[in-house]
Amino acid sequence: MDFNLPEEHRMLQDLVAKFVANELMPFENTILEREASGQLATLTAAELAPLYARCKELGLWGLDVPEELGGADIGAVAKMCISEELAYTVTPFTFPPDSPNLHMLLSTVNDDQRKRYLEPYARGEMVSAIAISEPGAGADPSGMKTRADKHGDKWVINGQKIWISRMHESTFTIVMAVTDQDKGSRGGITAFIVDQDNPGMTVARDIPILGGQRTAEVLFNDCEVGEEQVLGELGNGFGPMQLRLTVRRLEIGSWSVGIARRALDMLIEHAKTRVTFGQKLADRQAIQWWVADAATKIHAARLMVQQAAWKLDQGQDVRIEASMIKVFATEMLQEVVDYALQAHGSMGLACEFPLQYMYKRVRAFRIFEGPSEVHRWVIARKLLA
């Protein structure tokens, strides 16, 4: 593996870093004010529109979309570097389209679905959500109870999904449902594309979560979809779903590195200027060790992400590496943010300051896309098999 990014990828990373500094950082105070007042810590449609226009001007659009679909097809290694840069700010932003669902669609769509969903999604004209978790089946998707039963030429979906992000903005939702109870996750789970206006799919309630984010609970009551809405092979929805989760877990690893970089930079800047009892914090061994440990673990996490992304670009299976990254990077992140917040004292707790928001937001990272305990179990099970 060559650890040097190609020149065009380094230039792209620099371009993204400038975009973050010039376009996204100015929104940080707005995001913090919204979160502190109980509003969604997100950008409005009016605020996103000029940002998206700027992205198109700069060529920051469809970065990991295949060239035949009009994208740049930059690969996983470059994409993870870009995700790291985006995470440096607390302003939430993603270059369309969202990568995990894109890769799931790429691996499953037929010709008709390619035209109706994948192509407009790749162009950024559609937004997608995915409905996997249920009240009794979160970290263990094999326990899902949402069913899809065949009635004539229709599939009828009944069940309940929860913790769904982007539900209110999405054009369509990828819904995971049991089509063969006996086979379960080994050939009995199928993915369906359900349009947002499809009768029988309703948002039961919004569920605000830590960090000013919003998820949704969705009910399926005799939600009918045609055979043409089956995504991929019947009963083989678990494999593409795992691919989608793997891409997101690597992405979370890169986000963790980006946020931790920001927290460490804030810690260093503060330590150089803050004087207590006649001595700068930077001169105290405890603070020095925090800085050294944080820098070391950030470096290790970045290397883990880059190596897994490189293997993914080679078409190799990185599910175990993705689980390792999910555990190590997210726990590293929480530790580094905690160091920075502790060093800032009461200032770190202020709602007008990014650290308290980062602290709340990153806590969810250890739960999203599978909690640390499940990933440790997966890693150990593989090694002990």
N, C-alpha and C positions, 0 to 999 in steps of 0.2 A: 504493500500500500504506500503510495506517495502522499506524504502529509502536506505537500505544497499544493495549494489550490491553483488551477490554471489562471492565467492573467485575467481572462474575461470574467471569471468567477470572483476574483478579488476586486475587480472594478465594480461588479454588481453588488458585492457586499458593501463596498464604500458608498455606492449610490444609495443603498437602503439606509445606511447609517446617517447619511445627510438628510434623507427623507424623514427619518425619525426625528432628527434634531430640528429641522426647519418646519415640518408640517404637523407632527404629532405632539412633540413636547409642549408647544404652546397651549394645548388643550388640557394639560395635566390639572391645573387649578380648577377648571370646570368639572372634570371628572371627580376630583376629590370633594368639591362642594356638593355635587349630586349624591355621592355616596353618603356623605355626612348628614344630608337632609332626608335620607331614606328613599331617594329616587334611584332609578337604575343608573349604574355607573357605566353608561354607554354613550356613544355618539348618536345624535339624532340623524334622521334621513337628510335633513337640510345641511348638516355638518359633514356628512359622508360624501354627498354629491361632488363637491369640489375636490375632495381628496381622491375620489375615484377618477375624476377627470385628470388630475395631476399624475396619478399612477399610469394612466394610458399614455400621457405625454412622455413619461420617462421610460416606458416599456416595462413597467412593473405590473404585468398582468398575465395571467395564465402561465406562470413561471415553470411549473412542473407539468403542464399540459403537453401531450405529444405534439410534435410539429405538424402531423397530418390534421390535427384539430385546431391549428392556428396558434399553438403555444410555443414556448421557448424550450421546453423539455430539458431543463437544466440538470436534472438528476437529484438524488436524495442528499448527497453530500453538500452541494451548493444550497439546496433548499433548507437544510438544517442550519447552515451559517446565516441565512437570511432570517429564519425564525428566531435565532438568537438575537439578532439586531433589533427586530420588532419588539421583543420582550423587554428591551432596556427601558422602555417607557411604560408608565401605568395606563397610558391611553390605549384602550383596546382597539386593535385594528388588524385585519387580515387582508392580504392581497387575494382577490378572487381568482379562482374558486377555492373553497375549503378543501385541503388536500385529502384527508382520509376518505370522505365520501367519493371524491373524484376517483381514487384508486380502486375503490370497491366497484364503482360503475364500470371503469375500464376493464375490469376482470370478468364482468358478468353480462353486459348488455348485448342484446341481439340487434339486428340491423334496424328494426323499427324503433326500439328504445334508444338506439344511438342517435337517430334523427330527432326524436321527440324530447329526449331528456339530456343525454350526454353532451351533444354538440352545443345546445344553448347554455347548459351548465358550465361547460368549458369556456364559453365566451363571457361568462359572468352575468348572463341574463336571467339565471335562475338561482335560487337559494334552496338548499336542502337541509332536512333534519333526519335524524335516525332514531327509531324507537326500539330500544333493546330492553332496558331495565323495567322491572315490575316490582310492586311492593314486596313480593316474596322471592324475587329472582333478580338481584342486582349483580353482585360479583360472581354469581353462579348462573350464567345464562341457560344452562341445561335444565334449570328448574322452572323455566318460563311456562306459563299456562295459557297465554293468549293463543287462540286456535284459529285456523283457517280451514274450513270444511268445503268440499266441492259439492255444489248443487247445480246440476246441469252443466252449463258452460260458464258458470260463475264461481268464484271463491267468496265465501262469506266469513269475514273476520269478526271475532268477538273476544273481548278482553280489555285489559287495562295496562297502560304503560305510564312510566313516571320518570322524572328527572330529565326531560327532553329539552335540550337547548335549541334556540333559534326557531322554535315552533311557530311563533307569531310572524316571523319574517319569511318562512320557507314557502316555496312554490310546490314542493312535493316532499313526502316523507318516506324513507325506507323503513318498512315495518317488518320486524322479525316475528314469525308466528309458527306454531307447531302444526305440522300437516300430517305427522305420523307419531302418535303418542308412544307407541312401543319402541320406536327407534330413537326418539329424543334427539340429543345433539349429534348422534351418529347416524345421520341420514333422515332425520325427521323434522328438521327446522328449515323453513323456506323464507326467503326474502321477497317482499312485495313492494312495488312502487305505488303509493297512494297519493293522488293529487289532493291538494289542500282543500278544494271545494267538494271533495267526494262525500256524499251523504253517508252518515253512519260513523264518521270520525269527528269527534268534537273535543275541544279543549275544556276539560272539567274545571280546572282552576290553575292559576299561576302559583308557583312556589318560589318566592324569593329565597336566595341562599346567601351565605357568607360572602362578603366582598361586593355587594351591590349588583349581583348577577341574578338572572331570572331563568327558571326552568318551568316546565309545564307537566301537568298530569293529563293524559289523553285517554278517552274512552272509545272503544269500538263496539258499536251495537248494530249487528247485522250489516256491517260495512261491506258492500258488494264491490268486487273488482273483477275484471275480466282476466282470461287466461293470459292475455298480452301484458298484464301487469306483473307476472311472475318474473323476478329478477334472478337470472341465472338458472341453474338446474333445480328442478323440484326436489326438495329434501336436502339440498346441498347449500343451504344458506350459511351454515356455521363457518365453513372455510373462508369465503369472501369476507364475512364479518370479522374473522380473526385477522385477515390482512388489513382491514380498515383499522382495527384496534392497534395493530403493530405500528402502522404509520403514525397514528396519534401518539402512541407511547414514545416513539423517537422524538416527535415534535415536542412533547412535554419535557423531554430531556433537554432539548435545545432552549425551550422557554426558561427552564430552571437555570441554565447557565447564564442566559441574558439577564434575568432578574437578579441573580446572585452577583453578577458583575456590577450592576447598578448599586446594590446594597453595599458591596465592598468599596466602590468608589466613594460613596457617601461616608462610610466609616473612616476611610483614609483621610478624606478632606476634613472631616470633623476632628479627627485625632490630631491633626497637625495644628489646629487653631485653638482647641479647647484646653484651657488651663485650669487645673484643680490642685489646690494646696501647693501652689507655686511650681507646678510641673505640667508640661503638656501631656495629654493622654498618649501621644505617640512615643513618649519616652518611658512609658510604663510597660513592664514585661507582659502583663496580662493582655493588654491591647495588642502588643506586638505578636503574641502567639495567636490571637484571634485572626489578625491579618494574615499571618503565615499559613495557618490551617485553612482559612477560607480560600486563599489563592491556590493552595495545593489541591484542594478538593474540587474547585472550579475547573482547574486544569485537567484533573482526572476525569471529571464528568464530560468535559468537552471531547476528550479523546475517546471515551466510550461511545458517545453519540456519533462521532465521525467514523469510527471503525464499523459500527453497525450500519450506518448509512452507506458506507462503501460496499459492504457485503450485500446490502439490499440492491444497490446499483448493479452488482454482479449476478443478481437473480438468486441469491442464496437465502436460506431460511434463517431469519434473525429473531424468531419468537423468544428464545431464551435470553438473548442479548437485550431485547426490548424489555423483558421483565427485570433484568438486572439494572438497566438504566432507570426504569420507572421507580425502583426502590432507592437506588443510590442517589440519583440526581435530585429527587424531590426531598429526600431527607437531608441532603447536603444543603439544599436551598433554604429549608426552614432554619437550619442551624446558622447559616450565614446571615439571613435576615434578622434572626434573634440577636446575633452579635452586634449588628449595626444599630438595632433598636435599643439594646442595653447601653451601648456606648453613648447614645444621644440622650439618655435619661428621659425626663418628662417631655422634652421636645419630640422625641420619637413617638410619643403617644398622642400628639396633637393631630386632630382630624385634618388640619390644613397641610400636614406634612405627609409625604408619600409612604414613609416606612410603616405606619400603622395600617394603611390600606394594603400594602404589599404583604404584611404579616397575616392579615385576614384572608387575602386572596390565595396565598400559596398554601395555606393549610388544607385547602380543598384538593390540591394536587396529589396529596397522598391517598386520596379516595377515588378521584376521577379515573376512569379507564382501568379499574381494578385496584383495590387497596393493597398496601405494602405486604400485608400478611399473606394474601392470596398469591402474590407474585413470589414471595419467598417459598411458599409451598410448591409452586410450579417449578421453580429452579431446583429445589431439593429433590422433588419427585423425578425430575429428568436425570439428575446426577446419580440417584440411588437405584434407578431402574436396572 
